[in-house]
Amino acid sequence: MDFSTLEQWGYIAIAFFSLGGSMFIVAAAGVFAYMGHLNLAIALIVAALFNFLGDNILFLLGRYQKKEIINYLKKHRRKVAATTLLMRKYGDFVVFIQKFIYGVKTLIPLIMGLSKYDIKKFIFLNFFASILFVATIGLGSYFFSDFIIKAIKFFQTNPYLAPIFLGLILILFLGYIKKISKK
């Protein structure tokens, strides 16, 4: 078997990056499925399965490797505090929310594993949260692929606008983060 095309390596990449909860790879899978390079159903199933496995592994690391995890978390006290507040505010629903928030999607399963949170409950909620996450991002990018492809082509023909656009997005993102961090 020749592993030289996206069709062969695509699913492996989706599996690998979905373990870490990559939003980008799920969105890319939707676009590549739209372009006919991947099967949408297989790509989304692989992404959901490996996203589910990745968070379960993090939970288990928190549960059974407490000493090592606590040493790691000492460097991220602000994120741990924010994560703890999210868990208190949203309860079980945080398993769903964390999938969509960059910066805490790794911490929440770890911290839940460190706590006395029921492992069966986490696995149950994580299963449906993984499906929701992948369906939202993957199908969203699939149905908006035409717009995404047109935007890419626009920036290829007008490359001088790309840094301006990215800079504007960065400024908006940093402003949003600054606003949230004050709360």
Secondary structure as a PSIPRED ss2 file (coil, helix, strand):
# PSIPRED VFORMAT (PSIPRED V4.0)

   1 M C   1.000  0.000  0.000
   2 D C   1.000  0.000  0.000
   3 F C   1.000  0.000  0.000
   4 S C   1.000  0.000  0.000
   5 T C   1.000  0.000  0.000
   6 L H   0.000  1.000  0.000
   7 E H   0.000  1.000  0.000
   8 Q H   0.000  1.000  0.000
   9 W H   0.000  1.000  0.000
  10 G H   0.000  1.000  0.000
  11 Y H   0.000  1.000  0.000
  12 I H   0.000  1.000  0.000
  13 A H   0.000  1.000  0.000
  14 I H   0.000  1.000  0.000
  15 A H   0.000  1.000  0.000
  16 F H   0.000  1.000  0.000
  17 F H   0.000  1.000  0.000
  18 S H   0.000  1.000  0.000
  19 L H   0.000  1.000  0.000
  20 G C   1.000  0.000  0.000
  21 G C   1.000  0.000  0.000
  22 S C   1.000  0.000  0.000
  23 M H   0.000  1.000  0.000
  24 F H   0.000  1.000  0.000
  25 I H   0.000  1.000  0.000
  26 V H   0.000  1.000  0.000
  27 A H   0.000  1.000  0.000
  28 A H   0.000  1.000  0.000
  29 A H   0.000  1.000  0.000
  30 G H   0.000  1.000  0.000
  31 V H   0.000  1.000  0.000
  32 F H   0.000  1.000  0.000
  33 A H   0.000  1.000  0.000
  34 Y H   0.000  1.000  0.000
  35 M C   1.000  0.000  0.000
  36 G C   1.000  0.000  0.000
  37 H C   1.000  0.000  0.000
  38 L C   1.000  0.000  0.000
  39 N C   1.000  0.000  0.000
  40 L H   0.000  1.000  0.000
  41 A H   0.000  1.000  0.000
  42 I H   0.000  1.000  0.000
  43 A H   0.000  1.000  0.000
  44 L H   0.000  1.000  0.000
  45 I H   0.000  1.000  0.000
  46 V H   0.000  1.000  0.000
  47 A H   0.000  1.000  0.000
  48 A H   0.000  1.000  0.000
  49 L H   0.000  1.000  0.000
  50 F H   0.000  1.000  0.000
  51 N H   0.000  1.000  0.000
  52 F H   0.000  1.000  0.000
  53 L H   0.000  1.000  0.000
  54 G H   0.000  1.000  0.000
  55 D H   0.000  1.000  0.000
  56 N H   0.000  1.000  0.000
  57 I H   0.000  1.000  0.000
  58 L H   0.000  1.000  0.000
  59 F H   0.000  1.000  0.000
  60 L H   0.000  1.000  0.000
  61 L H   0.000  1.000  0.000
  62 G H   0.000  1.000  0.000
  63 R H   0.000  1.000  0.000
  64 Y H   0.000  1.000  0.000
  65 Q C   1.000  0.000  0.000
  66 K H   0.000  1.000  0.000
  67 K H   0.000  1.000  0.000
  68 E H   0.000  1.000  0.000
  69 I H   0.000  1.000  0.000
  70 I H   0.000  1.000  0.000
  71 N H   0.000  1.000  0.000
  72 Y H   0.000  1.000  0.000
  73 L H   0.000  1.000  0.000
  74 K H   0.000  1.000  0.000
  75 K H   0.000  1.000  0.000
  76 H H   0.000  1.000  0.000
  77 R H   0.000  1.000  0.000
  78 R H   0.000  1.000  0.000
  79 K H   0.000  1.000  0.000
  80 V H   0.000  1.000  0.000
  81 A H   0.000  1.000  0.000
  82 A H   0.000  1.000  0.000
  83 T H   0.000  1.000  0.000
  84 T H   0.000  1.000  0.000
  85 L H   0.000  1.000  0.000
  86 L H   0.000  1.000  0.000
  87 M H   0.000  1.000  0.000
  88 R H   0.000  1.000  0.000
  89 K H   0.000  1.000  0.000
  90 Y H   0.000  1.000  0.000
  91 G H   0.000  1.000  0.000
  92 D H   0.000  1.000  0.000
  93 F H   0.000  1.000  0.000
  94 V H   0.000  1.000  0.000
  95 V H   0.000  1.000  0.000
  96 F H   0.000  1.000  0.000
  97 I H   0.000  1.000  0.000
  98 Q H   0.000  1.000  0.000
  99 K H   0.000  1.000  0.000
 100 F H   0.000  1.000  0.000
 101 I C   1.000  0.000  0.000
 102 Y C   1.000  0.000  0.000
 103 G C   1.000  0.000  0.000
 104 V C   1.000  0.000  0.000
 105 K C   1.000  0.000  0.000
 106 T C   1.000  0.000  0.000
 107 L H   0.000  1.000  0.000
 108 I H   0.000  1.000  0.000
 109 P H   0.000  1.000  0.000
 110 L H   0.000  1.000  0.000
 111 I H   0.000  1.000  0.000
 112 M H   0.000  1.000  0.000
 113 G H   0.000  1.000  0.000
 114 L H   0.000  1.000  0.000
 115 S C   1.000  0.000  0.000
 116 K C   1.000  0.000  0.000
 117 Y C   1.000  0.000  0.000
 118 D C   1.000  0.000  0.000
 119 I H   0.000  1.000  0.000
 120 K H   0.000  1.000  0.000
 121 K H   0.000  1.000  0.000
 122 F H   0.000  1.000  0.000
 123 I H   0.000  1.000  0.000
 124 F H   0.000  1.000  0.000
 125 L H   0.000  1.000  0.000
 126 N H   0.000  1.000  0.000
 127 F H   0.000  1.000  0.000
 128 F H   0.000  1.000  0.000
 129 A H   0.000  1.000  0.000
 130 S H   0.000  1.000  0.000
 131 I H   0.000  1.000  0.000
 132 L H   0.000  1.000  0.000
 133 F H   0.000  1.000  0.000
 134 V H   0.000  1.000  0.000
 135 A H   0.000  1.000  0.000
 136 T H   0.000  1.000  0.000
 137 I H   0.000  1.000  0.000
 138 G H   0.000  1.000  0.000
 139 L H   0.000  1.000  0.000
 140 G H   0.000  1.000  0.000
 141 S H   0.000  1.000  0.000
 142 Y H   0.000  1.000  0.000
 143 F H   0.000  1.000  0.000
 144 F C   1.000  0.000  0.000
 145 S H   0.000  1.000  0.000
 146 D H   0.000  1.000  0.000
 147 F H   0.000  1.000  0.000
 148 I H   0.000  1.000  0.000
 149 I H   0.000  1.000  0.000
 150 K H   0.000  1.000  0.000
 151 A H   0.000  1.000  0.000
 152 I H   0.000  1.000  0.000
 153 K H   0.000  1.000  0.000
 154 F H   0.000  1.000  0.000
 155 F H   0.000  1.000  0.000
 156 Q H   0.000  1.000  0.000
 157 T H   0.000  1.000  0.000
 158 N C   1.000  0.000  0.000
 159 P C   1.000  0.000  0.000
 160 Y C   1.000  0.000  0.000
 161 L H   0.000  1.000  0.000
 162 A H   0.000  1.000  0.000
 163 P H   0.000  1.000  0.000
 164 I H   0.000  1.000  0.000
 165 F H   0.000  1.000  0.000
 166 L H   0.000  1.000  0.000
 167 G H   0.000  1.000  0.000
 168 L H   0.000  1.000  0.000
 169 I H   0.000  1.000  0.000
 170 L H   0.000  1.000  0.000
 171 I H   0.000  1.000  0.000
 172 L H   0.000  1.000  0.000
 173 F H   0.000  1.000  0.000
 174 L H   0.000  1.000  0.000
 175 G H   0.000  1.000  0.000
 176 Y H   0.000  1.000  0.000
 177 I H   0.000  1.000  0.000
 178 K H   0.000  1.000  0.000
 179 K H   0.000  1.000  0.000
 180 I H   0.000  1.000  0.000
 181 S H   0.000  1.000  0.000
 182 K H   0.000  1.000  0.000
 183 K C   1.000  0.000  0.000
